Amino acid sequence: MTRLYGTMQDITDRKKLEQKIEQAFDVAEDAYQSKSQFLAMISHEIRTPVNGIMGMGQLLKETSLNDEQNEFVEDILYSADALLKMIEDILECPKCRQTCFKRTLKNLTCIL
């Protein structure tokens, strides 16, 4: 004679919760992608004129300038370079957050 023992547990609520969490992450990921695309577009729109300023500043620097004018051109180039670095830093933040976001999603999926 063989005996079989088992248990039964209703996991309907858990499955509904998992679906809601997955949907929330999908919405969040879509919003994040939209934000990333926006930042990429804006950074391009800002970088283009800044690169123009830097190029014109470098050309101006090669002309005969007095000391004061030379200092002005150096300030222009320094400021434009600082702005480009700031733009790069701004674009780097979302990349770091995306990695963190994906890691969090993976961890939550494992927990559920």
N, C-alpha and C positions, 0 to 999 in steps of 0.2 A: 504494500500500500504506500503510495507517494502522497506527500502533503505539499501544498503550495501555499505560501503566505505572501501577502502583498498589502500595499497601502495605496490609497487613492487621495489625491490632493487637487483641489480646484485651483488652477493657475490662470484663470481668465483675467482677473484683475491685474496680475503681474504682466501678462501679455499686452493688455491694454496700455499699461504704464510704459512698457518698452516701446510700443508703437508711438505713443505721445512724445517720448524722449527722442526717438529717432526723427520724428517729424520736426520737432523743435530744433534739433541739430541741423537738419536739412535747410530750414528757414535761415538759421544763423549762418550757415556756410554760404548760402546764396547771397545774403546781405554782405558777408565778408568779401566775397568775390566781386560784388558790385563796387564796394569801397576800394578794393585793390585796383580795379580797372580805372576808377575815377582818379585815384592818386597817380597812376601811371600816365594817364592822359594829361593831367595838370602838370606833372613834373616835366613832361616833354614840352608843354606850352611855356613853361617858365625857363627851362634850360636853353631853349632856342635863342631867345633874345639875350640871355646872359652870356651865352657863347659869342654872340655878335658883339656885345659890349667888350668882352675880353679880347676878341680878335682886333677890333678897332683900337682898343687901348694898346695892344702890342704893336700895331702899326704906328700909332702915334708916338710911342716910346722910341721908335727908330728914327724919328725926325729930330731936327735940332730944336731942343727945348732949353729954356733956362732952368735953374735949379728948382724954383718954385713950381713951374709947370711939370717938371719931371716928378716931383713929389706928388702932385695931383694925380698924375697917371699911375704912379705906384699905388696910391690909395684906391683908385678905381679898380685896378687889377686885383689888389688884395681883397677888396670887398666883394667883387664878383666871384673870386675863388671861394671865399667863405660862404657865399650864398649857394654855390654849387655843392659844396660839402654838406651844408645843411639840408639841401634837397635829398642828397644821397642818404643821409641819416634818417630822414623822414621815411624814405622808401624802404629802408632796412628794417624799421620797426614792424611793419605788417608781415614781413617774411618771418620774423622771429615769433610773432603772435600766431601765425598760421601753423607753425610747427608745434607750438604749445597747444593750440586748439585741437589739432589732429591727435596729439598725445592724450589729451583729456577725453576726447571722444573714444579713443581706443580703450582707455582705462575704464570708462563708464560701461562700455560694451562688455568688457571682461567681468565687471562686477555683476552686471545683470545676468 
